[in-house]
Amino acid sequence: MSTIAFLGLGVMGGPMAGHLARAGHHVTGYNRTPAKANEWKASLANEGIDVATAETPQEAVADKDVVLACLGNDQDVESVLLGDGGALAAMRTGATFIDHTTVSPALARRIAEECDRLGLHAVDAPVSGGQAGAENGKLAIMCGGSDEAMNAATPVMEAFAARIVHIGGPGAGQACKAVNQVCIAGVLAGLSEGVRLAQATGVDTDKVLEAISGGAAQSWQMENRWKTMVQGEFDFGFAIDWMRKDLAIALGEAKAESLSLPVAALVDQFYAQVQSAGGARQDTSALIRHLPETK
């Protein structure tokens, strides 16, 4: 079993770090809000599992075999990892760094270059599956990095993964995540309009779901979010704030390649409307709120 540090113990990182501890790894957790780290440790203690917490990222990563991170955005990752006082510089030579944060491909490549300079292995490994996937240990993980880095990282990630795919070199995992978010945005836009149309026509929405979820319209979003969208329940899952951050990355990548993504850009505008109406921390399925309810 490996000695592991996990940086970022939020709704995704906390469950992922917990699965590592349950798998028998020796895990030290760090969170910028210490109370969150203490809650994480206490929750695992209730299961009879002993984990450690650290007051700083540097303390957490010292002498660990593997360091994982699930932070917020590019700026958060840079502030925690890079520079003379960053966590990467405090890692031991030969260790492996796995970044599960969704960041720009450019930052992922920069991190890989820094890790190479420091004698570390690096994998950019954003995830899909949301809070439920993290809690159930069934995340889809899209990875960028060298074959050697993947060989070191894969046995660790298996503790919370349903699928691990090595996409390519540094930054490739983050490029794949941008594609993932664009696809989800389009599906949710169509699903939102479908739910509102069903409500407007007065048909039994449960029967509509039963009928169309068995055909070509079926999707994960339909299976898991249709009923809660109908009921107006959005206090769970992946927050709109984070989706807009991810879509900004995707739209930025598209612009750099002189590519237009009109649907993704329009959905991002719809999300901005919901965000400004108080839905910033609601699940991405709250996109339906930009469409008025029918009488």
Residue, then its C-alpha position, 0 to 999 in steps of 0.5 A: m500500500s502507498t503513502i498518499a496525500f490528498l489536497g482538497l477534501g470537498v464534495m469530490g475530493g473528500p469521498m475520493a480520499g476516503h476510498l483510498a483510505r478504505a483500500g488500505h492506503h495511508v492517507t493524509g488529507y489537507n484542505r484550505t478550510p481546516a474544519k473540512a479536513n477535521e470533518w473528513k477525518a472524523s467521518l472516517a474515524n466513525e468507520g474505524i479508519d485512521v487517517a491523518t490531516a496536515e496544516t499545510p500542503q507542504e506538510a501533507v506531501a512530504d515523503k509521500d509516494v503519491v499526491l493527489a489534488c482536487l482543488g477549484n480552478d487554475q488560480d487555486v491550483e497554481s497557488v497550492l502547487l507551484g513556486d518555491g513554497g508550493a507543494l510540488a517542490a516539497m515532494r520527494t524525487g520519484a513520487t507521483f502527482i495526480d491532478h483531478t482538478t479540472v484546469s486548462p490544458a495549458l496549466a496541466r502542461r506547465i505542471a507536467e513540465e515542473c514535475d519533470r524538472l523536479g523528478l516527479h511523475a505527473v498525470d492530469a486526470p479530471v473526472s466525470g460522474g459528479q458527487a454521486g460518482a465520487e461517493n460511490g467510487k464510480l468515476a470516469i477518469m480521463c488522463g494525460g501523461s507519460d506511460e510511466a506516470m500512468n503505470a504509477a497512477t493507475p493502481v491508486m486511481e482504481a480505488f474510486a474509478a469505474r473507468i480510467v482512460h489514458i488519452g495521451g500526453p500532458g494536457a490531454g486529460q484536460a482537453c478531454k474534460a473540456v469535450n465532456q463538459v461541452c457534450i453535457a451542456g448540450v444534453l442538458a439544454g435539450l433535456s430542459e426544453g423536453v421537460r418544459l414541453a412535457q409540462a406544457t402539454g399536460v402529459d404524465t411526465d413519469k410516463v414520458l420518461e418511461a417511454i423515451s428513456g428506453g429509446a434514442a433520447q436516453s442519457w445519464q442526465m435523463e435517467n438521473r435528473w429528469k424527475t428532480m428537474v420536474q420537481g424543481e430540486f437542484d440542491f445536489g450534484f455539480a454546481i453551476d459555478w463549476m460548470r461555467k468555469d469548465l465551459a470557459i476553459a472549453l470555449g477558450e480552447a475552441k477560440a485558440e483553435s479558431l473553432s466556433l461552439p455556438v451551442a456551448a456558448l449559448v448554454d453558457q449564457f443560459y447558465a449565467q442567467v440562472q447564476s445571477a438569479g441565485g442558482a450559482r451553487q445549484d446542480t447543473s440541471a438547474l439550467i431548466r430555470h432559464l425557461p419559464e414554468t408553464k401554467 
